[in-house]
């Protein structure tokens, strides 16, 4: 490895970009004090991975950046790049095929520090590892500063050992060993923690096993409870289904009845509407009839007043009759006197018949008496008829009040029926809503049952996953224990093999010096396959070569003397003729191996008999060696073969240790994953259990809601039946009231018609009697006049007769008027009868 160029920018005194090219040979950098010679060395040391500002002649890392001067401002970044020319295979992968490598480091004032290898950003540790075993590092002998030689001479053995190890290329392996030891310590600590965790996990496993047993018992009991609960729920479900079916049948029957009732109600409503229309028409007619009745009442009042006037007139006529009777008595007295006078005037009355006059007088008196008796009877009958009329009128008014009361009751019943019908309609709507709610609740109950079954299936699956996770966790714990046992066994084997190898090996300082001189340590450089230990030992026999050195190195007498005092032999490689199936090929060596030339010229045979007669050296698998032209040597001491076997076992043990460490890590990861899965399965199982409890509670709530809705539905049905019964009773009461009203109206109309007929008859009789009374009164007056004027002349009698006839004509006129009034009254009564018949129809 050779340094080709150094590029600096902003590093200490190199404020401007500076490029220093180093050609082949020795390059010297000279200059006065303070010109920056040491800064170049500091730049090399800094790029190679130095992280201590004190070793770079500064206080802090910011001191590496140009701080400025009187003429130049400070910069913010310092950058140094080194270019090395290397040989192929000198650097570790992935740089082993490169012929040139560039290492760069950059620092900023904000504390940022970046490293680059061939332009790719890497870690500082990667740069340090790159230059290990090359002699180029921050503390290696490649950089010898002032006073370093004196410090080497006076250094302690361990300090000189670092220099030798760096020169011998051991630093890389020592660093790797320290890293491996650190990792192993960390691994041991981790394993200790894992053991603690495993102990804790075992305790937890015991507790978890107990919990799992309890959980298993709980699961069994839960399954038993679920089976019992399922049976109970199934039985309840069958009962509920039967009840639902019965309820559906009842609902269907009730709905059919309800439809029938609705049709009947619709028909009744139509009939009621028709009756209401007819009632409205009849009410209009009744209103008209009432108007006519009021007109008749007014007419009746007028007739009553007329009757009162006539009664007064009859009273007046009675008084006059009484006066007439008085006058008649007086006339009788006078007649007696007149008789006496007649007797005296007999002569004057010759032209008249006494007997005829007497007969007429007696007839007049009889007729007057009959008229008076008939008048008295007529007045008595009139008073009786009037009293009956008053009674009938009072009954008519009472019947009208009763009819109005019944009509009010009918209207109240109609309103009550309408209210009951509206309430029944609302109840039907509520029943339909409850039926829909019941259907929804049944659907929700079915959904919750399905959800419960799903949750139970999920619980079963989760229980299986939980058991699988427990089994996986136990397997991982078992694998981890096996890996730990293997790891402990491999560590014991490794320590034992290392102890055995160290007992057979030379001292470490001498090993380092030999390696620094270019020697190859056989048991480290040779990878002898199994079964070839004796053949390799036969090749190295007579020398027991532990180290293979170049001849130029062996000529160093001091080193030769030091080697002579050590229990080892040195073998100088010689060029051998290449042969087919050489031992090097059998061992899998490539031509770059330093021992390839030693083993390439020797053939490997299965048995020594196969080697006799061949023109090149041969070794057998069992350790015999054949040298041409005919030398045969028996197997050598088994010490080197044992060392090769021990070294192979050590490598195998190291590989097994790495594999075991990897397996422990994998087992730890699997254990952690299994623990995580187990915990997750437990959480999911708990979540499923809570979901199952929620589903059961929801199912109970749904069942309660369904029962509550059924109770409400039954209550509504009962209330609907009660309302229908009330509606039926109200309709019957309404019909009865209508019938009573019709009966009262019919009875009132019949009685009123009969009373009016009787009243008309009595009025007719009264009119006739009045006419007869008037007639007889006229005739009495005529008789009285005739009797009074008995002694008058025929002219006076004729005049009186004419006046009587005139008065009779007036009476006839009055009778005609009374008959006309009577006919008007009859028409009014006929109208009243018609109105009463209409009321009867209503």
Protein Blocks (a to p, Z undefined) as FASTA:
>chain_A
ZZfbdcdehiajlmbacdddddehjddddddehilmmmmmmmmmmmnopabfklnopabl
mlmpcgbifkbccdfbdcddddddddehkaccfklmpcbdcddddddfkopacddeehia
cdfklmmmmmgonlpafklmkbccehklmmmmmpcfklmmmmmmmmnopmmmmmmmmmmm
mmmmmmmmmmmmmmmmmmmmmmmmmmmmmmmmmmmmmmmmmmmmmmmmmmmmmmmmmmmm
mmmmmmmmmmmmmmmmmmmmmmmmmmmmmmmmmmmmmmmmmmmmmmmmmmmmmmmmmmmm
mmmmmmmmmmmmmmmmmmmmmmmmmmmmmmmmmmmmmmmmmmmmmmmmmmpcfklmmmmm
mmmmmmmmmmmmmmmmmmmmmmmmmmmmmmmmmmmmmmmmmmmmmmmmmmmmmmmmmmmm
mmmmmmmmmmmmmmmmmmmmmmmmmmmmmmmmmmmmmmmmmmmmmmmmmmmmmmmmmmmm
mmmmmmmmmmmmmmmmmmmmmmmpccfklmmmmmmnopacfklmpccdehilmmmmmmmg
oklpabdcdfklmmpmklmmmmmmpccdddddddddddehifklmnopafklmklmmmmm
pccdfbfklmgopabdcddfkopacddfkbccddddfklmmmmmmmmmmmmmmmmmmmmm
mmmmmmmmmmmmmmmmmmmmmmmmmmmmmmmmmmmmmmmmmmmmmmmmmmmmmmmmmmmm
mmmmmmmmmmmmmmmmmmmmmmmmmmmmmmmmmmmmmmmmmmmmmmmmmmmmmmmmmmmm
mmmmmmmmmmmcfklmmmmmmmmmmmmmmmmmmmmmmmmmmmmmmmmmmmmmmmmmmmmm
ZZ
